[in-house]
Amino acid sequence: MESIDDKIVSKIKKCGRGKVFLPADFADYGAIDTAIIPSEQRRQKKQKND
């Protein structure tokens, strides 16, 4: 089973560059807060590694 984070990343990669996403675009994965938190954590982790 894919995690919410994996589903979000997959959806973003399928759309390609130039697409603007809103929290509502990920509402089908659960509560908006549930969808945003893993993405924010991934972004922060990536920044620390750079």
HTML snippet that shows the backbone in 3Dmol.js (N, CA, C, O; Angstrom):
<script src="https://3Dmol.org/build/3Dmol-min.js"></script>
<div id="view" style="width:600px;height:400px;position:relative"></div>
<script>
const pdb = `
ATOM      1  N   MET A   1       0.834  -1.184   0.000  1.00  0.00           N
ATOM      2  CA  MET A   1       0.000   0.000   0.000  1.00  0.00           C
ATOM      3  C   MET A   1       0.878   1.247   0.000  1.00  0.00           C
ATOM      4  O   MET A   1       1.820   1.350   0.786  1.00  0.00           O
ATOM      5  N   GLU A   2       0.571   2.176  -0.869  1.00  0.00           N
ATOM      6  CA  GLU A   2       1.339   3.408  -0.973  1.00  0.00           C
ATOM      7  C   GLU A   2       1.004   4.355   0.177  1.00  0.00           C
ATOM      8  O   GLU A   2      -0.144   4.445   0.611  1.00  0.00           O
ATOM      9  N   SER A   3       2.022   5.053   0.657  1.00  0.00           N
ATOM     10  CA  SER A   3       1.771   6.057   1.691  1.00  0.00           C
ATOM     11  C   SER A   3       1.169   7.295   1.033  1.00  0.00           C
ATOM     12  O   SER A   3       1.215   7.445  -0.188  1.00  0.00           O
ATOM     13  N   ILE A   4       0.613   8.164   1.842  1.00  0.00           N
ATOM     14  CA  ILE A   4       0.049   9.407   1.317  1.00  0.00           C
ATOM     15  C   ILE A   4       1.134  10.207   0.623  1.00  0.00           C
ATOM     16  O   ILE A   4       0.899  10.799  -0.430  1.00  0.00           O
ATOM     17  N   ASP A   5       2.309  10.224   1.206  1.00  0.00           N
ATOM     18  CA  ASP A   5       3.442  10.947   0.619  1.00  0.00           C
ATOM     19  C   ASP A   5       3.757  10.413  -0.778  1.00  0.00           C
ATOM     20  O   ASP A   5       3.960  11.192  -1.710  1.00  0.00           O
ATOM     21  N   ASP A   6       3.798   9.098  -0.922  1.00  0.00           N
ATOM     22  CA  ASP A   6       4.084   8.490  -2.224  1.00  0.00           C
ATOM     23  C   ASP A   6       3.009   8.834  -3.245  1.00  0.00           C
ATOM     24  O   ASP A   6       3.316   9.085  -4.410  1.00  0.00           O
ATOM     25  N   LYS A   7       1.760   8.848  -2.819  1.00  0.00           N
ATOM     26  CA  LYS A   7       0.660   9.179  -3.727  1.00  0.00           C
ATOM     27  C   LYS A   7       0.758  10.620  -4.202  1.00  0.00           C
ATOM     28  O   LYS A   7       0.524  10.912  -5.375  1.00  0.00           O
ATOM     29  N   ILE A   8       1.105  11.517  -3.291  1.00  0.00           N
ATOM     30  CA  ILE A   8       1.237  12.932  -3.650  1.00  0.00           C
ATOM     31  C   ILE A   8       2.371  13.124  -4.649  1.00  0.00           C
ATOM     32  O   ILE A   8       2.203  13.800  -5.663  1.00  0.00           O
ATOM     33  N   VAL A   9       3.507  12.537  -4.366  1.00  0.00           N
ATOM     34  CA  VAL A   9       4.660  12.657  -5.265  1.00  0.00           C
ATOM     35  C   VAL A   9       4.327  12.073  -6.640  1.00  0.00           C
ATOM     36  O   VAL A   9       4.681  12.654  -7.666  1.00  0.00           O
ATOM     37  N   SER A  10       3.662  10.949  -6.657  1.00  0.00           N
ATOM     38  CA  SER A  10       3.279  10.311  -7.918  1.00  0.00           C
ATOM     39  C   SER A  10       2.358  11.210  -8.729  1.00  0.00           C
ATOM     40  O   SER A  10       2.532  11.354  -9.939  1.00  0.00           O
ATOM     41  N   LYS A  11       1.379  11.815  -8.067  1.00  0.00           N
ATOM     42  CA  LYS A  11       0.445  12.695  -8.766  1.00  0.00           C
ATOM     43  C   LYS A  11       1.175  13.908  -9.345  1.00  0.00           C
ATOM     44  O   LYS A  11       0.897  14.326 -10.469  1.00  0.00           O
ATOM     45  N   ILE A  12       2.095  14.463  -8.588  1.00  0.00           N
ATOM     46  CA  ILE A  12       2.854  15.623  -9.053  1.00  0.00           C
ATOM     47  C   ILE A  12       3.724  15.256 -10.253  1.00  0.00           C
ATOM     48  O   ILE A  12       3.776  16.001 -11.231  1.00  0.00           O
ATOM     49  N   LYS A  13       4.397  14.126 -10.184  1.00  0.00           N
ATOM     50  CA  LYS A  13       5.261  13.701 -11.288  1.00  0.00           C
ATOM     51  C   LYS A  13       4.478  13.420 -12.560  1.00  0.00           C
ATOM     52  O   LYS A  13       4.973  13.686 -13.655  1.00  0.00           O
ATOM     53  N   LYS A  14       3.263  12.888 -12.440  1.00  0.00           N
ATOM     54  CA  LYS A  14       2.435  12.602 -13.613  1.00  0.00           C
ATOM     55  C   LYS A  14       2.046  13.872 -14.355  1.00  0.00           C
ATOM     56  O   LYS A  14       1.920  13.858 -15.580  1.00  0.00           O
ATOM     57  N   CYS A  15       1.855  14.971 -13.628  1.00  0.00           N
ATOM     58  CA  CYS A  15       1.416  16.221 -14.251  1.00  0.00           C
ATOM     59  C   CYS A  15       2.558  16.977 -14.906  1.00  0.00           C
ATOM     60  O   CYS A  15       2.333  17.754 -15.834  1.00  0.00           O
ATOM     61  N   GLY A  16       3.751  16.768 -14.447  1.00  0.00           N
ATOM     62  CA  GLY A  16       4.901  17.437 -15.049  1.00  0.00           C
ATOM     63  C   GLY A  16       5.062  18.873 -14.581  1.00  0.00           C
ATOM     64  O   GLY A  16       4.353  19.350 -13.695  1.00  0.00           O
ATOM     65  N   ARG A  17       6.006  19.534 -15.200  1.00  0.00           N
ATOM     66  CA  ARG A  17       6.348  20.906 -14.816  1.00  0.00           C
ATOM     67  C   ARG A  17       5.268  21.890 -15.243  1.00  0.00           C
ATOM     68  O   ARG A  17       4.559  21.683 -16.227  1.00  0.00           O
ATOM     69  N   GLY A  18       5.169  22.963 -14.473  1.00  0.00           N
ATOM     70  CA  GLY A  18       4.270  24.047 -14.823  1.00  0.00           C
ATOM     71  C   GLY A  18       2.889  23.962 -14.189  1.00  0.00           C
ATOM     72  O   GLY A  18       2.137  24.935 -14.236  1.00  0.00           O
ATOM     73  N   LYS A  19       2.544  22.851 -13.611  1.00  0.00           N
ATOM     74  CA  LYS A  19       1.237  22.686 -12.978  1.00  0.00           C
ATOM     75  C   LYS A  19       1.280  23.298 -11.590  1.00  0.00           C
ATOM     76  O   LYS A  19       2.227  23.079 -10.834  1.00  0.00           O
ATOM     77  N   VAL A  20       0.267  24.055 -11.262  1.00  0.00           N
ATOM     78  CA  VAL A  20       0.147  24.639  -9.926  1.00  0.00           C
ATOM     79  C   VAL A  20      -0.843  23.790  -9.144  1.00  0.00           C
ATOM     80  O   VAL A  20      -1.953  23.529  -9.608  1.00  0.00           O
ATOM     81  N   PHE A  21      -0.437  23.365  -7.966  1.00  0.00           N
ATOM     82  CA  PHE A  21      -1.281  22.532  -7.131  1.00  0.00           C
ATOM     83  C   PHE A  21      -1.799  23.324  -5.949  1.00  0.00           C
ATOM     84  O   PHE A  21      -1.104  24.172  -5.388  1.00  0.00           O
ATOM     85  N   LEU A  22      -3.020  23.032  -5.588  1.00  0.00           N
ATOM     86  CA  LEU A  22      -3.650  23.603  -4.400  1.00  0.00           C
ATOM     87  C   LEU A  22      -3.940  22.464  -3.428  1.00  0.00           C
ATOM     88  O   LEU A  22      -4.031  21.308  -3.843  1.00  0.00           O
ATOM     89  N   PRO A  23      -4.085  22.770  -2.158  1.00  0.00           N
ATOM     90  CA  PRO A  23      -4.395  21.702  -1.200  1.00  0.00           C
ATOM     91  C   PRO A  23      -5.611  20.875  -1.611  1.00  0.00           C
ATOM     92  O   PRO A  23      -5.654  19.671  -1.361  1.00  0.00           O
ATOM     93  N   ALA A  24      -6.583  21.504  -2.231  1.00  0.00           N
ATOM     94  CA  ALA A  24      -7.788  20.784  -2.652  1.00  0.00           C
ATOM     95  C   ALA A  24      -7.483  19.700  -3.688  1.00  0.00           C
ATOM     96  O   ALA A  24      -8.254  18.750  -3.822  1.00  0.00           O
ATOM     97  N   ASP A  25      -6.383  19.825  -4.416  1.00  0.00           N
ATOM     98  CA  ASP A  25      -5.998  18.814  -5.409  1.00  0.00           C
ATOM     99  C   ASP A  25      -5.654  17.478  -4.749  1.00  0.00           C
ATOM    100  O   ASP A  25      -5.653  16.436  -5.404  1.00  0.00           O
ATOM    101  N   PHE A  26      -5.365  17.519  -3.464  1.00  0.00           N
ATOM    102  CA  PHE A  26      -4.966  16.317  -2.752  1.00  0.00           C
ATOM    103  C   PHE A  26      -6.001  15.894  -1.714  1.00  0.00           C
ATOM    104  O   PHE A  26      -5.734  15.017  -0.891  1.00  0.00           O
ATOM    105  N   ALA A  27      -7.166  16.506  -1.750  1.00  0.00           N
ATOM    106  CA  ALA A  27      -8.215  16.218  -0.771  1.00  0.00           C
ATOM    107  C   ALA A  27      -8.688  14.772  -0.845  1.00  0.00           C
ATOM    108  O   ALA A  27      -9.166  14.229   0.151  1.00  0.00           O
ATOM    109  N   ASP A  28      -8.562  14.139  -2.007  1.00  0.00           N
ATOM    110  CA  ASP A  28      -9.003  12.752  -2.133  1.00  0.00           C
ATOM    111  C   ASP A  28      -8.098  11.783  -1.371  1.00  0.00           C
ATOM    112  O   ASP A  28      -8.419  10.599  -1.270  1.00  0.00           O
ATOM    113  N   TYR A  29      -6.980  12.262  -0.835  1.00  0.00           N
ATOM    114  CA  TYR A  29      -6.093  11.419  -0.038  1.00  0.00           C
ATOM    115  C   TYR A  29      -6.393  11.521   1.445  1.00  0.00           C
ATOM    116  O   TYR A  29      -5.703  10.908   2.260  1.00  0.00           O
ATOM    117  N   GLY A  30      -7.402  12.281   1.802  1.00  0.00           N
ATOM    118  CA  GLY A  30      -7.774  12.455   3.203  1.00  0.00           C
ATOM    119  C   GLY A  30      -7.930  13.922   3.511  1.00  0.00           C
ATOM    120  O   GLY A  30      -8.097  14.744   2.610  1.00  0.00           O
ATOM    121  N   ALA A  31      -7.877  14.243   4.765  1.00  0.00           N
ATOM    122  CA  ALA A  31      -7.984  15.634   5.175  1.00  0.00           C
ATOM    123  C   ALA A  31      -6.838  16.429   4.552  1.00  0.00           C
ATOM    124  O   ALA A  31      -5.744  15.903   4.348  1.00  0.00           O
ATOM    125  N   ILE A  32      -7.097  17.675   4.260  1.00  0.00           N
ATOM    126  CA  ILE A  32      -6.078  18.505   3.610  1.00  0.00           C
ATOM    127  C   ILE A  32      -4.807  18.558   4.446  1.00  0.00           C
ATOM    128  O   ILE A  32      -3.705  18.484   3.903  1.00  0.00           O
ATOM    129  N   ASP A  33      -4.949  18.686   5.763  1.00  0.00           N
ATOM    130  CA  ASP A  33      -3.767  18.709   6.629  1.00  0.00           C
ATOM    131  C   ASP A  33      -2.974  17.414   6.524  1.00  0.00           C
ATOM    132  O   ASP A  33      -1.744  17.434   6.571  1.00  0.00           O
ATOM    133  N   THR A  34      -3.658  16.301   6.385  1.00  0.00           N
ATOM    134  CA  THR A  34      -2.999  15.005   6.266  1.00  0.00           C
ATOM    135  C   THR A  34      -2.197  14.927   4.974  1.00  0.00           C
ATOM    136  O   THR A  34      -1.137  14.303   4.938  1.00  0.00           O
ATOM    137  N   ALA A  35      -2.688  15.544   3.933  1.00  0.00           N
ATOM    138  CA  ALA A  35      -1.998  15.516   2.646  1.00  0.00           C
ATOM    139  C   ALA A  35      -0.820  16.478   2.611  1.00  0.00           C
ATOM    140  O   ALA A  35       0.187  16.192   1.963  1.00  0.00           O
ATOM    141  N   ILE A  36      -0.925  17.600   3.289  1.00  0.00           N
ATOM    142  CA  ILE A  36       0.121  18.625   3.223  1.00  0.00           C
ATOM    143  C   ILE A  36       1.314  18.288   4.113  1.00  0.00           C
ATOM    144  O   ILE A  36       2.454  18.525   3.711  1.00  0.00           O
ATOM    145  N   ILE A  37       1.093  17.756   5.282  1.00  0.00           N
ATOM    146  CA  ILE A  37       2.174  17.522   6.244  1.00  0.00           C
ATOM    147  C   ILE A  37       3.293  16.642   5.679  1.00  0.00           C
ATOM    148  O   ILE A  37       4.458  17.018   5.804  1.00  0.00           O
ATOM    149  N   PRO A  38       2.997  15.486   5.062  1.00  0.00           N
ATOM    150  CA  PRO A  38       4.114  14.685   4.524  1.00  0.00           C
ATOM    151  C   PRO A  38       4.906  15.426   3.442  1.00  0.00           C
ATOM    152  O   PRO A  38       6.124  15.271   3.356  1.00  0.00           O
ATOM    153  N   SER A  39       4.237  16.215   2.629  1.00  0.00           N
ATOM    154  CA  SER A  39       4.933  16.954   1.578  1.00  0.00           C
ATOM    155  C   SER A  39       5.843  18.019   2.169  1.00  0.00           C
ATOM    156  O   SER A  39       6.958  18.222   1.687  1.00  0.00           O
ATOM    157  N   GLU A  40       5.382  18.693   3.199  1.00  0.00           N
ATOM    158  CA  GLU A  40       6.192  19.709   3.857  1.00  0.00           C
ATOM    159  C   GLU A  40       7.399  19.066   4.530  1.00  0.00           C
ATOM    160  O   GLU A  40       8.499  19.616   4.484  1.00  0.00           O
ATOM    161  N   GLN A  41       7.205  17.915   5.152  1.00  0.00           N
ATOM    162  CA  GLN A  41       8.313  17.211   5.790  1.00  0.00           C
ATOM    163  C   GLN A  41       9.347  16.780   4.753  1.00  0.00           C
ATOM    164  O   GLN A  41      10.549  16.863   5.005  1.00  0.00           O
ATOM    165  N   ARG A  42       8.889  16.321   3.593  1.00  0.00           N
ATOM    166  CA  ARG A  42       9.807  15.917   2.532  1.00  0.00           C
ATOM    167  C   ARG A  42      10.624  17.112   2.037  1.00  0.00           C
ATOM    168  O   ARG A  42      11.825  16.993   1.793  1.00  0.00           O
ATOM    169  N   ARG A  43       9.962  18.265   1.891  1.00  0.00           N
ATOM    170  CA  ARG A  43      10.645  19.477   1.424  1.00  0.00           C
ATOM    171  C   ARG A  43      11.711  19.896   2.429  1.00  0.00           C
ATOM    172  O   ARG A  43      12.832  20.230   2.044  1.00  0.00           O
ATOM    173  N   GLN A  44      11.370  19.880   3.706  1.00  0.00           N
ATOM    174  CA  GLN A  44      12.327  20.281   4.730  1.00  0.00           C
ATOM    175  C   GLN A  44      13.504  19.317   4.798  1.00  0.00           C
ATOM    176  O   GLN A  44      14.646  19.742   4.973  1.00  0.00           O
ATOM    177  N   LYS A  45      13.238  18.041   4.661  1.00  0.00           N
ATOM    178  CA  LYS A  45      14.299  17.037   4.684  1.00  0.00           C
ATOM    179  C   LYS A  45      15.253  17.232   3.508  1.00  0.00           C
ATOM    180  O   LYS A  45      16.470  17.117   3.655  1.00  0.00           O
ATOM    181  N   LYS A  46      14.687  17.526   2.346  1.00  0.00           N
ATOM    182  CA  LYS A  46      15.513  17.743   1.154  1.00  0.00           C
ATOM    183  C   LYS A  46      16.399  18.971   1.326  1.00  0.00           C
ATOM    184  O   LYS A  46      17.565  18.948   0.932  1.00  0.00           O
ATOM    185  N   GLN A  47      15.860  20.051   1.912  1.00  0.00           N
ATOM    186  CA  GLN A  47      16.636  21.255   2.130  1.00  0.00           C
ATOM    187  C   GLN A  47      17.795  21.010   3.081  1.00  0.00           C
ATOM    188  O   GLN A  47      18.879  21.562   2.892  1.00  0.00           O
ATOM    189  N   LYS A  48      17.580  20.192   4.097  1.00  0.00           N
ATOM    190  CA  LYS A  48      18.649  19.880   5.046  1.00  0.00           C
ATOM    191  C   LYS A  48      19.771  19.089   4.386  1.00  0.00           C
ATOM    192  O   LYS A  48      20.937  19.239   4.748  1.00  0.00           O
ATOM    193  N   ASN A  49      19.418  18.246   3.416  1.00  0.00           N
ATOM    194  CA  ASN A  49      20.411  17.412   2.752  1.00  0.00           C
ATOM    195  C   ASN A  49      21.185  18.165   1.687  1.00  0.00           C
ATOM    196  O   ASN A  49      22.246  17.709   1.262  1.00  0.00           O
ATOM    197  N   ASP A  50      20.674  19.312   1.246  1.00  0.00           N
ATOM    198  CA  ASP A  50      21.358  20.078   0.183  1.00  0.00           C
ATOM    199  C   ASP A  50      22.441  20.928   0.711  1.00  0.00           C
ATOM    200  O   ASP A  50      23.105  21.628  -0.053  1.00  0.00           O
TER     201      ASP A  50
END
`;
const viewer = $3Dmol.createViewer("view");
viewer.addModel(pdb, "pdb");
viewer.setStyle({}, {cartoon: {color: "spectrum"}});
viewer.zoomTo();
viewer.render();
</script>
